[in-house]
Amino acid sequence: EPSTLFSFGHGGAYDFEDDVTYLPIDQVRIIDLGDADIVHTDTKRSHANTEAAVRKILESGALPVILGGDHSITAPCLAAYSEQPPLHVIHFDAHLDFVDERHGVRYGHGNPLRRASEMEWVTGMTQMGIRNVSSSNRDDYDDARKAGSEILSVRDVRRLGAEGTLARIPAGLRYYVTIDIDGFDPSIAPGTGTPSHGGFLYYEVLEILQGLASKGEVVGLDLVEVAPDYDPTGITSFLAAQLLMNVLGFVFHERSRKGAAL
C-alpha cells in the first residue's frame, strides 16, 4: 500500500551487493499522484478514469507506476499506450489471466492479459510464474500461445535460471511490467486474494527484473492484488514496496548509464 511504499523515504539508497546508490534524490523524483477516480459498481467508468490518468502521466514524459487494486487495472493501463510505440508485456503471476469471458465479465481480474493481447501496440508477452489449477482452461493457454505469449512456470524459471529466462525474452524492446503479488509464494506474500503454493521467492524475480532493465526500456509498471487486510504481519506490503523501490532503482540506473533522459 502507498503508505508502506513511501515509508522507505526517497533520498537514494546504497546497495552493498551492486555497489551502486540507486534513486539519487538529485536525479530521480518520485511523485504520488493520488488515486484514479473509482466508481464502485461501475467497472467501465473506473477503468476509463484509470486509462485517462495513465495517459496524462505518459504525456508528461514520466514513467507510470500504478498500484492496484486487482489485476483488472492492467487492461486500462495498457490501453493508455495506444498512441505510444509498440511494447512487450512482462507478466509475473500465479495465473494466466487469459479468460475471455465468464459470467458476462470481460474486464475482471481474470481477463487482463487476454484484453492486452487484443491491443495492436502489444506485440508479445512473456508470462512467468504460472502454476497449479486456475481459472484459465486449456483453450485459454492455446489462445495465449497463438497470440504470441511465452509461458513459463515457476519450475521452468528455476530450471533456466535468471540468465536463461532473460534469454527467452526478446531483446531491445519497450517493456511494460505487470506484477501480481500472488506470483510470489504465500510463505512470503500471504496477503492476497488468490494465493497459490509453489511461487517465486524474492531474488528469483528481482534478478530477472534487474536483467530486464538492461535488456531494453521499461516504460511502465503495475503491481496488483496486495490485500493488506489478509496479512496482519504486513510482510506482503513490505515485499511489494521493497520490490518496487529496487525495480525503479534498476530502471533509472540503466537510463542514467545509457545517457537517456530520467
Secondary structure, 3 states (H helix, E strand, C coil): CHHHHHCCCCCCEEECCCCEEECCCCCCCCCCCCCCCCCCCCHHHHHHHHHHHHHHHHHHCCCCEEECCCHHHHHHHHHCCCCCCCEEEEEECCCCCCCCCECCECCCCCCHHHHHHCCCCEEEEEEECCCCCCCCCHHHHHHHHHCCEEEECHHHHHHHHHHHHHHCCCCCCEEEEEEEHHHECCCCCCCCCCCCCCCECHHHHHHHHHHHHHHCEEEEEEEECCCHHHCCCCHHHHHHHHHHHHHHHHHHHHHHHCCCCC
